């Protein structure tokens, strides 16, 4: 049975790989990213993509309209888009925090809110967080905005699972360790992560399709390293 899947942050890294995995498995995908060209170039028949900025309030209406017109329902939402800032706290102003939180927290909340009315029993909302957002995990200087935003969506996931527990919709959050992506390279030039974007995409692909049978309101730490 093919499912209808929405994925954010699809222009590169894990999101880019996820779109291809779901498409190859015969699912319908709405790929959302500020830069839609990398997905467009793949020319996958069951994939729709358009430019989508999590900070643009009108963009969410476009998503709602697409679902109403084409799908009627959504089976899986993967909140994968993320903004990573590596900057000393003394230089991290309110505007820096706003940029990071707009994508990593407010965008996740708003897209989830828009998509939820189209979800039914056994649907799954998967949000991608980071090990840096897990209480008690090793922390790194320069990531005050990023890691605190990733902590916020962990708690948000727990709250949504409670609020929607009677609907049969599951909400889970994956705290990823270091994955070799362009975003990581930009923030930490030269750092070599132990996991590739494709390897992590395979895990998220499987978890999105099956994890809701076993988990709801849960944080899973997906990391084989300290960061």
DRENKEZA-359336 format. One record per residue: residue number from 0; residue in one letter; x, y, z of N, C-alpha, C in turn. Coordinates in pm, 1 decimal. Layout:
N
<node NUM,"a",<X,Y,Z>,<X,Y,Z>,<X,Y,Z>>,
...
REM end
This chain:
227
<node 0,"x",<84.5,-121.1,0.0>,<0.0,0.0,0.0>,<87.5,125.4,0.0>>,
<node 1,"x",<69.5,208.3,-102.0>,<151.0,329.9,-105.0>,<95.8,433.6,-7.5>>,
<node 2,"x",<184.7,506.8,55.2>,<147.1,607.2,154.5>,<179.0,746.7,102.2>>,
<node 3,"x",<114.6,845.9,162.8>,<140.3,985.6,129.6>,<232.5,1044.1,236.8>>,
<node 4,"x",<347.2,1093.4,192.8>,<452.3,1132.8,285.8>,<500.5,1274.8,257.1>>,
<node 5,"x",<508.5,1356.8,361.1>,<563.7,1492.3,348.5>,<698.4,1495.6,419.2>>,
<node 6,"x",<798.6,1548.8,350.1>,<933.7,1559.1,406.9>,<982.9,1702.7,386.6>>,
<node 7,"x",<1038.4,1762.5,492.7>,<1097.2,1896.7,479.7>,<1250.0,1885.9,472.9>>,
<node 8,"x",<1311.4,1991.1,421.7>,<1457.2,1994.2,413.0>,<1510.8,1891.8,315.0>>,
<node 9,"x",<1458.2,1896.9,191.6>,<1486.3,1788.5,95.5>,<1589.5,1824.7,-11.1>>,
<node 10,"x",<1650.9,1942.6,-2.3>,<1741.7,1983.4,-110.3>,<1878.6,1917.2,-99.6>>,
<node 11,"x",<1909.5,1860.7,16.4>,<2041.2,1798.8,35.3>,<2037.6,1708.8,158.0>>,
<node 12,"x",<2147.5,1639.4,180.6>,<2161.9,1561.2,303.4>,<2058.6,1451.3,319.3>>,
<node 13,"x",<2016.7,1431.6,443.2>,<1925.3,1322.0,477.4>,<1792.1,1334.9,403.4>>,
<node 14,"x",<1737.0,1455.2,397.3>,<1608.0,1476.4,331.4>,<1610.4,1438.6,184.7>>,
<node 15,"x",<1717.8,1475.4,117.3>,<1736.6,1443.9,-25.2>,<1737.2,1292.2,-46.5>>,
<node 16,"x",<1805.9,1220.1,40.9>,<1811.3,1073.3,31.7>,<1675.9,1010.5,65.0>>,
<node 17,"x",<1607.3,1066.4,162.3>,<1477.2,1011.4,203.6>,<1375.5,1015.6,90.5>>,
<node 18,"x",<1370.6,1127.2,19.1>,<1275.9,1140.3,-92.5>,<1295.2,1025.7,-191.0>>,
<node 19,"x",<1420.1,996.6,-223.5>,<1449.3,891.8,-321.2>,<1412.9,752.9,-268.0>>,
<node 20,"x",<1438.3,728.6,-139.4>,<1404.4,597.9,-80.5>,<1253.1,573.9,-83.3>>,
<node 21,"x",<1176.3,674.9,-43.9>,<1029.8,659.4,-43.1>,<973.7,647.3,-184.6>>,
<node 22,"x",<1029.1,725.7,-276.9>,<981.0,720.5,-415.3>,<1008.1,583.0,-476.9>>,
<node 23,"x",<1128.9,530.7,-451.9>,<1164.4,398.9,-506.0>,<1077.3,288.5,-447.8>>,
<node 24,"x",<1030.8,309.7,-325.5>,<945.0,209.4,-259.9>,<798.5,224.8,-302.8>>,
<node 25,"x",<771.1,321.7,-391.5>,<636.3,335.9,-447.2>,<542.7,428.1,-371.5>>,
<node 26,"x",<597.7,507.1,-279.0>,<513.2,599.3,-202.3>,<503.7,734.7,-272.9>>,
<node 27,"x",<400.6,811.1,-237.4>,<384.3,947.0,-289.5>,<451.3,1044.2,-193.0>>,
<node 28,"x",<531.0,1134.9,-246.3>,<607.7,1225.0,-161.4>,<583.6,1370.5,-199.5>>,
<node 29,"x",<562.2,1453.1,-97.5>,<566.2,1598.4,-115.3>,<696.6,1643.9,-51.0>>,
<node 30,"x",<789.6,1689.1,-134.6>,<922.7,1729.0,-88.6>,<926.9,1881.0,-75.0>>,
<node 31,"x",<951.8,1927.2,46.8>,<948.1,2071.0,74.4>,<1086.1,2122.5,112.8>>,
<node 32,"x",<1129.7,2225.5,40.4>,<1259.5,2285.5,68.2>,<1263.6,2423.2,4.8>>,
<node 33,"x",<1345.6,2512.3,61.2>,<1356.9,2644.3,-0.4>,<1408.9,2632.8,-143.8>>,
<node 34,"x",<1498.8,2537.2,-165.0>,<1552.9,2513.3,-299.4>,<1495.9,2381.6,-352.6>>,
<node 35,"x",<1400.2,2390.2,-443.2>,<1334.0,2269.2,-494.1>,<1407.9,2205.1,-611.4>>,
<node 36,"x",<1509.4,2273.8,-663.7>,<1574.1,2227.7,-788.1>,<1641.2,2090.2,-778.7>>,
<node 37,"x",<1715.5,2058.4,-669.4>,<1779.6,1925.6,-664.1>,<1679.9,1809.9,-677.5>>,
<node 38,"x",<1562.1,1823.3,-616.9>,<1460.3,1717.2,-627.2>,<1396.4,1719.4,-766.3>>,
<node 39,"x",<1369.9,1838.1,-818.0>,<1311.7,1849.9,-952.4>,<1397.7,1777.9,-1055.9>>,
<node 40,"x",<1530.4,1794.5,-1042.6>,<1624.0,1734.9,-1139.0>,<1616.8,1581.9,-1139.3>>,
<node 41,"x",<1575.2,1522.4,-1028.2>,<1565.8,1375.3,-1020.9>,<1451.6,1322.5,-1107.4>>,
<node 42,"x",<1349.8,1409.6,-1128.2>,<1237.4,1374.2,-1215.9>,<1168.4,1244.4,-1173.1>>,
<node 43,"x",<1136.3,1233.7,-1046.4>,<1069.3,1113.6,-993.4>,<918.5,1129.6,-1008.8>>,
<node 44,"x",<854.2,1028.6,-1066.2>,<713.4,1047.1,-1106.7>,<615.2,1063.3,-990.3>>,
<node 45,"x",<640.0,1001.0,-877.9>,<544.1,1012.9,-767.6>,<587.8,1112.9,-661.1>>,
<node 46,"x",<672.3,1208.6,-702.8>,<721.1,1311.7,-610.6>,<677.5,1449.5,-659.3>>,
<node 47,"x",<619.1,1526.6,-569.1>,<585.6,1666.1,-596.9>,<678.1,1752.5,-513.5>>,
<node 48,"x",<732.0,1858.4,-572.8>,<812.2,1950.0,-491.6>,<784.1,2093.1,-532.2>>,
<node 49,"x",<781.4,2179.1,-433.5>,<778.6,2322.6,-462.6>,<856.7,2394.9,-353.7>>,
<node 50,"x",<898.4,2515.8,-387.1>,<979.0,2592.4,-293.0>,<896.3,2624.5,-169.0>>,
<node 51,"x",<954.1,2598.9,-52.9>,<881.6,2615.7,73.1>,<978.1,2667.4,178.2>>,
<node 52,"x",<945.5,2783.5,234.8>,<1027.4,2842.2,340.5>,<948.9,2833.2,470.6>>,
<node 53,"x",<1006.2,2763.9,568.9>,<937.0,2744.8,697.2>,<905.5,2877.1,767.4>>,
<node 54,"x",<974.3,2984.9,725.8>,<949.5,3115.1,787.4>,<841.6,3196.5,717.1>>,
<node 55,"x",<787.9,3143.1,607.9>,<688.5,3215.4,528.0>,<548.3,3161.7,559.1>>,
<node 56,"x",<468.1,3239.3,626.4>,<337.1,3192.7,674.1>,<245.1,3151.7,559.0>>,
<node 57,"x",<258.2,3217.9,443.6>,<171.7,3185.4,329.4>,<206.9,3049.5,267.6>>,
<node 58,"x",<331.0,3007.2,285.8>,<375.0,2879.1,229.6>,<296.2,2761.9,289.5>>,
<node 59,"x",<254.3,2776.8,414.5>,<180.8,2668.4,481.1>,<42.9,2648.2,417.2>>,
<node 60,"x",<-18.5,2758.8,374.6>,<-148.9,2749.5,306.9>,<-135.3,2668.6,177.7>>,
<node 61,"x",<-22.3,2689.3,109.9>,<4.8,2617.8,-15.2>,<9.7,2466.3,10.6>>,
<node 62,"x",<70.5,2429.1,122.2>,<78.4,2287.2,159.2>,<-61.0,2232.5,187.1>>,
<node 63,"x",<-139.4,2306.9,265.5>,<-276.9,2265.7,296.9>,<-360.6,2250.1,171.1>>,
<node 64,"x",<-345.2,2344.8,78.3>,<-420.4,2339.9,-48.2>,<-380.5,2217.6,-130.5>>,
<node 65,"x",<-249.7,2188.1,-133.3>,<-202.3,2072.4,-209.2>,<-263.4,1942.9,-155.1>>,
<node 66,"x",<-263.1,1928.3,-22.9>,<-317.5,1805.2,37.7>,<-466.6,1791.6,5.2>>,
<node 67,"x",<-540.7,1900.1,23.9>,<-686.2,1899.1,-2.3>,<-715.5,1859.7,-146.4>>,
<node 68,"x",<-639.8,1916.7,-238.5>,<-665.5,1896.7,-381.0>,<-620.3,1760.5,-430.7>>,
<node 69,"x",<-504.5,1714.4,-383.2>,<-442.5,1595.8,-444.0>,<-449.4,1468.4,-361.2>>,
<node 70,"x",<-437.7,1479.1,-231.1>,<-421.9,1359.6,-149.0>,<-539.3,1330.6,-55.9>>,
<node 71,"x",<-593.9,1433.7,1.5>,<-699.7,1422.2,104.8>,<-646.3,1376.2,240.7>>,
<node 72,"x",<-540.9,1294.0,240.8>,<-485.7,1252.4,370.1>,<-333.8,1238.9,363.9>>,
<node 73,"x",<-271.0,1247.4,481.3>,<-126.0,1233.7,493.4>,<-98.4,1121.1,592.8>>,
<node 74,"x",<-9.6,1029.7,554.6>,<23.3,916.5,642.0>,<146.0,942.6,728.7>>,
<node 75,"x",<244.4,1010.9,671.3>,<369.4,1035.9,744.2>,<416.8,1179.4,718.4>>,
<node 76,"x",<452.6,1248.6,826.3>,<516.7,1379.3,815.9>,<654.5,1366.7,880.6>>,
<node 77,"x",<758.7,1399.9,804.7>,<894.7,1397.0,858.7>,<947.1,1540.3,864.6>>,
<node 78,"x",<955.0,1592.9,986.6>,<1007.7,1727.8,1009.7>,<1159.9,1717.7,1014.3>>,
<node 79,"x",<1221.9,1731.6,896.5>,<1365.1,1708.6,885.0>,<1446.0,1837.5,867.2>>,
<node 80,"x",<1382.6,1943.0,818.7>,<1455.9,2067.8,792.5>,<1518.2,2120.4,921.3>>,
<node 81,"x",<1638.6,2172.8,908.1>,<1705.0,2225.5,1026.8>,<1799.9,2338.5,992.7>>,
<node 82,"x",<1815.4,2430.0,1087.8>,<1914.0,2537.8,1074.2>,<2017.8,2517.9,1183.4>>,
<node 83,"x",<2144.5,2513.4,1142.9>,<2253.4,2489.4,1237.3>,<2343.5,2612.1,1242.0>>,
<node 84,"x",<2361.7,2665.0,1361.7>,<2447.6,2782.0,1380.2>,<2556.7,2747.3,1481.1>>,
<node 85,"x",<2681.3,2770.0,1442.0>,<2794.8,2749.6,1532.5>,<2858.0,2886.2,1556.7>>,
<node 86,"x",<2829.8,2944.4,1674.6>,<2872.8,3081.3,1702.7>,<2888.6,3097.3,1853.3>>,
<node 87,"x",<2994.1,3163.9,1899.8>,<3006.5,3183.7,2045.0>,<2882.4,3251.6,2101.6>>,
<node 88,"x",<2841.5,3209.3,2220.8>,<2718.2,3262.6,2279.6>,<2723.6,3415.0,2292.9>>,
<node 89,"x",<2841.1,3468.2,2325.5>,<2855.0,3614.3,2343.9>,<2820.1,3691.3,2216.5>>,
<node 90,"x",<2829.6,3622.3,2102.5>,<2798.3,3687.9,1973.2>,<2662.6,3645.7,1917.7>>,
<node 91,"x",<2592.6,3558.9,1989.6>,<2464.1,3507.6,1940.3>,<2351.0,3596.2,1991.7>>,
<node 92,"x",<2305.4,3685.5,1905.3>,<2200.7,3780.2,1945.4>,<2061.1,3722.2,1928.6>>,
<node 93,"x",<1962.7,3801.7,1964.9>,<1823.2,3758.4,1957.8>,<1784.1,3721.0,1815.3>>,
<node 94,"x",<1836.8,3793.9,1718.6>,<1804.1,3764.9,1578.3>,<1857.3,3627.5,1536.6>>,
<node 95,"x",<1977.4,3592.2,1584.9>,<2032.5,3459.0,1556.3>,<1942.0,3350.3,1613.1>>,
<node 96,"x",<1899.0,3369.6,1736.3>,<1809.1,3272.6,1798.8>,<1678.7,3261.4,1719.2>>,
<node 97,"x",<1627.9,3376.0,1674.3>,<1502.1,3377.3,1597.6>,<1514.9,3297.1,1468.4>>,
<node 98,"x",<1624.0,3316.2,1397.4>,<1645.7,3244.3,1270.3>,<1645.0,3093.3,1294.6>>,
<node 99,"x",<1718.8,3049.6,1395.8>,<1729.5,2906.8,1425.2>,<1596.2,2851.5,1474.9>>,
<node 100,"x",<1531.9,2922.8,1566.6>,<1404.7,2875.2,1623.0>,<1292.9,2877.6,1519.6>>,
<node 101,"x",<1298.0,2974.3,1426.0>,<1194.4,2980.7,1320.8>,<1188.9,2850.5,1242.7>>,
<node 102,"x",<1304.2,2797.4,1207.3>,<1309.2,2671.9,1132.0>,<1290.4,2551.5,1222.1>>,
<node 103,"x",<1366.7,2546.3,1330.9>,<1377.2,2423.2,1410.5>,<1261.9,2401.2,1508.2>>,
<node 104,"x",<1191.9,2508.3,1545.3>,<1082.7,2493.8,1643.1>,<950.2,2545.0,1587.3>>,
<node 105,"x",<944.7,2673.8,1553.2>,<817.8,2731.9,1508.2>,<771.4,2667.9,1377.6>>,
<node 106,"x",<863.9,2642.7,1286.4>,<829.3,2579.4,1158.8>,<777.9,2438.1,1177.3>>,
<node 107,"x",<843.7,2363.6,1265.7>,<799.5,2226.7,1296.8>,<658.4,2228.5,1354.9>>,
<node 108,"x",<634.7,2319.6,1448.7>,<502.4,2328.7,1513.5>,<394.5,2366.1,1412.6>>,
<node 109,"x",<422.9,2465.4,1329.0>,<320.8,2514.3,1235.9>,<288.6,2412.9,1126.4>>,
<node 110,"x",<391.3,2350.3,1069.2>,<364.4,2251.9,964.2>,<287.5,2132.6,1021.9>>,
<node 111,"x",<325.3,2091.4,1140.8>,<253.6,1981.1,1206.4>,<107.0,2019.3,1227.5>>,
<node 112,"x",<84.8,2142.4,1272.0>,<-52.5,2191.4,1296.5>,<-135.4,2192.5,1168.3>>,
<node 113,"x",<-73.0,2231.0,1056.9>,<-141.9,2237.1,926.9>,<-175.0,2096.9,875.9>>,
<node 114,"x",<-82.4,2002.6,896.8>,<-96.7,1867.8,840.2>,<-188.1,1777.5,924.5>>,
<node 115,"x",<-191.5,1798.6,1055.8>,<-266.3,1708.5,1145.6>,<-412.3,1683.3,1108.1>>,
<node 116,"x",<-487.5,1784.4,1062.7>,<-627.4,1757.5,1026.2>,<-643.2,1654.7,914.1>>,
<node 117,"x",<-536.0,1631.3,838.1>,<-541.2,1535.2,727.4>,<-488.0,1397.5,767.9>>,
<node 118,"x",<-452.9,1383.6,894.3>,<-397.6,1255.9,940.4>,<-503.4,1173.6,1012.7>>,
<node 119,"x",<-491.9,1041.6,998.4>,<-587.5,949.9,1059.3>,<-513.5,853.2,1151.3>>,
<node 120,"x",<-590.0,760.4,1205.9>,<-532.0,656.6,1290.4>,<-415.3,588.4,1217.2>>,
<node 121,"x",<-308.4,559.4,1291.2>,<-186.7,494.6,1238.4>,<-96.1,587.1,1156.8>>,
<node 122,"x",<-130.5,716.7,1151.1>,<-38.6,812.5,1088.6>,<77.8,839.0,1184.0>>,
<node 123,"x",<185.8,893.6,1130.7>,<308.5,907.7,1210.5>,<375.4,1042.0,1181.5>>,
<node 124,"x",<399.3,1119.0,1287.2>,<477.6,1242.1,1276.1>,<615.3,1214.7,1336.1>>,
<node 125,"x",<718.7,1227.1,1253.2>,<855.7,1201.9,1297.8>,<933.2,1333.2,1289.0>>,
<node 126,"x",<987.6,1376.7,1400.9>,<1065.4,1500.6,1402.9>,<1211.6,1467.3,1427.8>>,
<node 127,"x",<1298.4,1530.8,1349.2>,<1441.5,1504.5,1360.6>,<1503.3,1606.4,1456.4>>,
<node 128,"x",<1556.9,1555.0,1565.6>,<1625.6,1639.2,1662.8>,<1773.7,1603.5,1660.5>>,
<node 129,"x",<1842.8,1636.6,1765.6>,<1986.7,1614.1,1772.4>,<2025.8,1566.7,1911.6>>,
<node 130,"x",<2132.4,1489.2,1919.3>,<2184.1,1447.2,2049.5>,<2215.1,1567.9,2137.7>>,
<node 131,"x",<2251.6,1678.8,2075.0>,<2281.1,1801.7,2150.5>,<2161.0,1857.4,2224.1>>,
<node 132,"x",<2040.3,1814.6,2183.6>,<1918.4,1862.2,2249.5>,<1871.1,1771.2,2362.2>>,
<node 133,"x",<1944.7,1661.7,2385.4>,<1904.0,1564.2,2487.1>,<1963.0,1603.5,2622.0>>,
<node 134,"x",<1875.7,1610.5,2722.5>,<1922.7,1648.5,2856.4>,<2028.3,1550.0,2905.5>>,
<node 135,"x",<2140.1,1602.5,2953.9>,<2245.8,1516.9,3007.5>,<2347.2,1469.7,2905.5>>,
<node 136,"x",<2321.3,1497.1,2775.7>,<2417.5,1455.6,2673.2>,<2536.1,1552.7,2672.3>>,
<node 137,"x",<2642.4,1512.8,2607.3>,<2759.9,1599.7,2593.9>,<2722.2,1723.2,2512.7>>,
<node 138,"x",<2762.5,1839.0,2560.3>,<2729.8,1964.0,2492.3>,<2855.2,2026.3,2431.1>>,
<node 139,"x",<2833.9,2108.7,2327.9>,<2946.0,2167.9,2255.9>,<2933.5,2319.3,2251.1>>,
<node 140,"x",<3042.5,2390.9,2279.0>,<3039.4,2537.3,2273.7>,<2998.8,2584.1,2133.6>>,
<node 141,"x",<2927.6,2692.7,2127.2>,<2887.7,2750.4,1999.0>,<2751.5,2707.4,1950.2>>,
<node 142,"x",<2689.7,2610.0,2020.6>,<2561.8,2555.7,1973.3>,<2443.7,2593.4,2063.4>>,
<node 143,"x",<2453.5,2707.3,2132.7>,<2347.0,2746.6,2226.8>,<2210.3,2753.7,2158.2>>,
<node 144,"x",<2204.6,2820.3,2042.6>,<2075.7,2835.3,1973.2>,<2029.7,2702.1,1915.7>>,
<node 145,"x",<2120.4,2633.3,1847.5>,<2084.0,2508.0,1779.9>,<2039.8,2400.2,1878.3>>,
<node 146,"x",<2124.2,2369.6,1975.7>,<2092.8,2257.6,2065.0>,<1971.8,2285.7,2153.0>>,
<node 147,"x",<1955.1,2410.9,2196.2>,<1836.4,2442.4,2278.0>,<1708.7,2432.6,2194.1>>,
<node 148,"x",<1717.9,2466.8,2063.4>,<1600.5,2453.2,1975.9>,<1566.1,2305.5,1956.1>>,
<node 149,"x",<1668.6,2221.5,1948.3>,<1646.9,2078.2,1929.6>,<1591.1,2014.2,2057.0>>,
<node 150,"x",<1621.0,2073.9,2171.9>,<1560.5,2028.2,2297.5>,<1411.8,2062.8,2299.3>>,
<node 151,"x",<1377.6,2179.2,2244.2>,<1237.5,2224.6,2243.7>,<1147.1,2128.2,2167.1>>,
<node 152,"x",<1193.9,2075.8,2053.5>,<1105.7,1987.9,1975.1>,<1092.5,1849.0,2037.6>>,
<node 153,"x",<1186.7,1813.1,2124.5>,<1172.1,1686.8,2198.0>,<1051.5,1697.5,2291.7>>,
<node 154,"x",<1045.6,1807.0,2366.9>,<932.9,1827.5,2458.9>,<803.1,1848.5,2382.0>>,
<node 155,"x",<809.5,1921.3,2270.4>,<691.0,1942.6,2186.3>,<632.2,1808.2,2141.9>>,
<node 156,"x",<717.9,1716.3,2102.3>,<673.0,1583.5,2058.1>,<600.4,1509.8,2170.2>>,
<node 157,"x",<656.1,1514.9,2290.3>,<592.5,1448.9,2405.4>,<454.5,1509.5,2434.0>>,
<node 158,"x",<445.2,1640.7,2421.1>,<318.4,1710.3,2445.9>,<213.4,1674.4,2341.3>>,
<node 159,"x",<253.9,1668.0,2214.0>,<158.7,1635.8,2107.8>,<108.3,1492.3,2120.6>>,
<node 160,"x",<197.4,1401.3,2157.5>,<156.1,1261.8,2175.8>,<48.0,1252.2,2282.8>>,
<node 161,"x",<61.7,1330.2,2387.4>,<-38.1,1330.8,2495.3>,<-168.7,1394.5,2448.3>>,
<node 162,"x",<-157.1,1509.7,2381.4>,<-277.2,1583.9,2339.6>,<-358.3,1508.5,2234.7>>,
<node 163,"x",<-290.4,1428.7,2151.3>,<-358.6,1358.3,2041.9>,<-367.1,1208.0,2065.2>>,
<node 164,"x",<-351.8,1164.8,2191.1>,<-343.1,1019.8,2216.0>,<-469.9,943.4,2179.1>>,
<node 165,"x",<-583.8,1010.6,2176.6>,<-708.8,941.6,2142.8>,<-731.4,929.8,1992.0>>,
<node 166,"x",<-644.5,990.6,1911.4>,<-665.7,991.0,1765.2>,<-598.7,872.5,1696.0>>,
<node 167,"x",<-502.8,808.6,1763.9>,<-428.5,700.4,1699.7>,<-313.3,748.9,1613.0>>,
<node 168,"x",<-287.1,881.7,1617.2>,<-171.4,937.4,1546.3>,<-51.7,931.9,1641.3>>,
<node 169,"x",<63.2,885.9,1590.3>,<183.1,876.1,1674.1>,<280.1,989.9,1645.7>>,
<node 170,"x",<348.1,1033.8,1750.4>,<449.1,1140.0,1740.8>,<576.8,1089.7,1805.0>>,
<node 171,"x",<684.3,1086.4,1729.0>,<813.4,1045.2,1784.3>,<923.4,1138.4,1736.4>>,
<node 172,"x",<1031.7,1141.3,1812.4>,<1143.2,1231.0,1780.3>,<1273.3,1152.6,1784.1>>,
<node 173,"x",<1354.8,1171.0,1680.9>,<1483.2,1102.2,1669.9>,<1596.1,1201.4,1695.7>>,
<node 174,"x",<1674.8,1176.1,1799.2>,<1791.1,1260.4,1828.0>,<1911.4,1197.7,1758.5>>,
<node 175,"x",<1954.3,1261.9,1649.7>,<2062.9,1205.0,1570.2>,<2199.2,1247.1,1624.3>>,
<node 176,"x",<2293.0,1154.7,1616.5>,<2431.9,1190.0,1640.9>,<2486.8,1256.9,1516.3>>,
<node 177,"x",<2617.6,1270.4,1508.8>,<2679.4,1338.1,1394.3>,<2660.1,1257.2,1266.1>>,
<node 178,"x",<2607.2,1324.6,1164.3>,<2587.7,1263.2,1032.7>,<2661.6,1349.7,930.8>>,
<node 179,"x",<2731.0,1285.3,837.5>,<2810.7,1360.1,740.1>,<2720.2,1425.6,636.1>>,
<node 180,"x",<2684.0,1550.0,661.5>,<2599.0,1625.0,569.5>,<2666.6,1758.6,537.3>>,
<node 181,"x",<2613.7,1826.9,435.1>,<2665.9,1959.4,401.4>,<2648.7,2055.9,517.3>>,
<node 182,"x",<2536.1,2042.0,589.4>,<2508.7,2132.0,701.9>,<2615.4,2116.5,810.7>>,
<node 183,"x",<2652.4,1990.3,838.0>,<2755.6,1964.1,938.9>,<2889.7,2022.0,892.8>>,
<node 184,"x",<2921.7,2001.8,766.2>,<3049.4,2049.3,711.1>,<3058.7,2202.2,719.8>>,
<node 185,"x",<2945.9,2270.9,695.8>,<2945.9,2417.5,703.3>,<2970.9,2465.8,845.9>>,
<node 186,"x",<2911.1,2396.2,943.0>,<2923.9,2438.6,1083.0>,<3055.9,2393.8,1144.5>>,
<node 187,"x",<3102.6,2274.1,1103.1>,<3227.2,2218.5,1157.9>,<3317.5,2170.9,1043.6>>,
<node 188,"x",<3382.9,2265.3,974.7>,<3464.6,2227.2,859.5>,<3570.2,2123.5,898.0>>,
<node 189,"x",<3578.9,2017.7,817.5>,<3681.6,1916.5,840.3>,<3643.1,1804.0,933.8>>,
<node 190,"x",<3531.8,1820.4,1007.1>,<3490.3,1712.7,1099.5>,<3435.8,1593.7,1019.2>>,
<node 191,"x",<3480.2,1475.2,1053.3>,<3432.0,1355.1,983.5>,<3334.7,1277.7,1072.1>>,
<node 192,"x",<3210.3,1274.4,1032.8>,<3108.7,1201.8,1110.7>,<3114.6,1052.8,1077.6>>,
<node 193,"x",<3073.7,968.3,1172.7>,<3081.6,823.5,1150.3>,<2968.5,767.6,1063.0>>,
<node 194,"x",<2865.7,847.3,1037.0>,<2747.2,799.2,965.5>,<2721.9,884.9,842.1>>,
<node 195,"x",<2689.8,822.9,729.0>,<2658.2,900.0,607.6>,<2510.1,938.5,608.0>>,
<node 196,"x",<2477.4,1037.8,524.3>,<2338.0,1080.9,512.3>,<2249.5,966.2,463.8>>,
<node 197,"x",<2300.6,886.7,370.8>,<2220.6,775.6,317.1>,<2196.5,668.1,423.2>>,
<node 198,"x",<2298.6,637.2,501.4>,<2281.7,538.2,609.4>,<2173.4,582.7,707.4>>,
<node 199,"x",<2178.4,709.9,745.8>,<2077.8,761.3,840.3>,<1940.3,766.6,775.0>>,
<node 200,"x",<1935.5,800.7,646.6>,<1807.8,805.5,574.9>,<1741.1,667.4,573.6>>,
<node 201,"x",<1819.0,562.1,556.4>,<1764.3,425.9,559.2>,<1697.0,397.3,694.2>>,
<node 202,"x",<1762.6,438.7,801.7>,<1706.1,416.9,935.5>,<1574.5,494.4,952.3>>,
<node 203,"x",<1575.7,622.4,912.1>,<1457.0,707.3,928.1>,<1342.4,657.2,839.5>>,
<node 204,"x",<1375.3,613.6,719.5>,<1277.2,555.5,626.7>,<1202.7,440.3,695.3>>,
<node 205,"x",<1277.7,347.2,749.8>,<1218.8,230.2,815.0>,<1140.9,269.1,940.2>>,
<node 206,"x",<1199.1,359.6,1019.1>,<1133.0,401.6,1143.4>,<1000.7,473.7,1115.1>>,
<node 207,"x",<1000.3,557.1,1011.7>,<879.1,633.1,977.0>,<763.7,540.2,940.5>>,
<node 208,"x",<797.4,431.2,869.6>,<695.3,336.6,824.2>,<648.8,240.9,934.6>>,
<node 209,"x",<738.1,209.6,1028.3>,<707.5,104.2,1126.0>,<715.6,143.3,1272.5>>,
<node 210,"x",<787.7,249.2,1303.4>,<813.6,283.7,1443.5>,<689.7,315.5,1525.1>>,
<node 211,"x",<585.6,365.9,1455.6>,<463.9,403.7,1529.7>,<388.5,282.6,1584.7>>,
<node 212,"x",<425.7,161.5,1540.4>,<362.8,41.5,1598.2>,<413.5,17.3,1739.9>>,
<node 213,"x",<532.7,69.5,1768.5>,<597.4,38.7,1896.6>,<619.4,160.0,1985.6>>,
<node 214,"x",<618.8,279.7,1925.6>,<653.0,400.1,2001.2>,<550.0,510.4,1980.1>>,
<node 215,"x",<526.3,587.6,2084.6>,<449.7,712.1,2072.8>,<495.1,805.9,2184.1>>,
<node 216,"x",<524.8,929.7,2144.8>,<571.3,1027.6,2242.7>,<711.4,998.4,2292.0>>,
<node 217,"x",<789.3,926.7,2210.3>,<921.0,881.5,2256.3>,<1035.2,953.3,2184.7>>,
<node 218,"x",<1142.5,970.7,2260.3>,<1269.3,1019.3,2207.0>,<1360.8,899.4,2189.1>>,
<node 219,"x",<1408.3,879.0,2066.9>,<1504.8,772.3,2041.6>,<1638.9,834.9,2005.6>>,
<node 220,"x",<1743.7,791.4,2074.4>,<1877.3,843.0,2048.7>,<1942.7,755.8,1940.1>>,
<node 221,"x",<1962.2,816.2,1822.8>,<2016.5,741.7,1709.6>,<2159.3,789.2,1687.0>>,
<node 222,"x",<2250.7,729.3,1763.0>,<2387.4,776.1,1760.7>,<2483.3,665.5,1801.3>>,
<node 223,"x",<2591.0,653.0,1724.5>,<2692.3,555.3,1762.7>,<2821.7,626.1,1803.9>>,
<node 224,"x",<2807.9,755.7,1833.8>,<2924.2,835.3,1875.1>,<2880.6,932.5,1984.2>>,
<node 225,"x",<2975.1,1005.6,2040.8>,<2939.6,1098.4,2149.0>,<2861.5,1220.0,2099.8>>,
<node 226,"x",<2905.2,1291.5,1990.9>,<2827.2,1409.7,1950.3>,<2690.3,1373.9,1896.1>>,
REM end
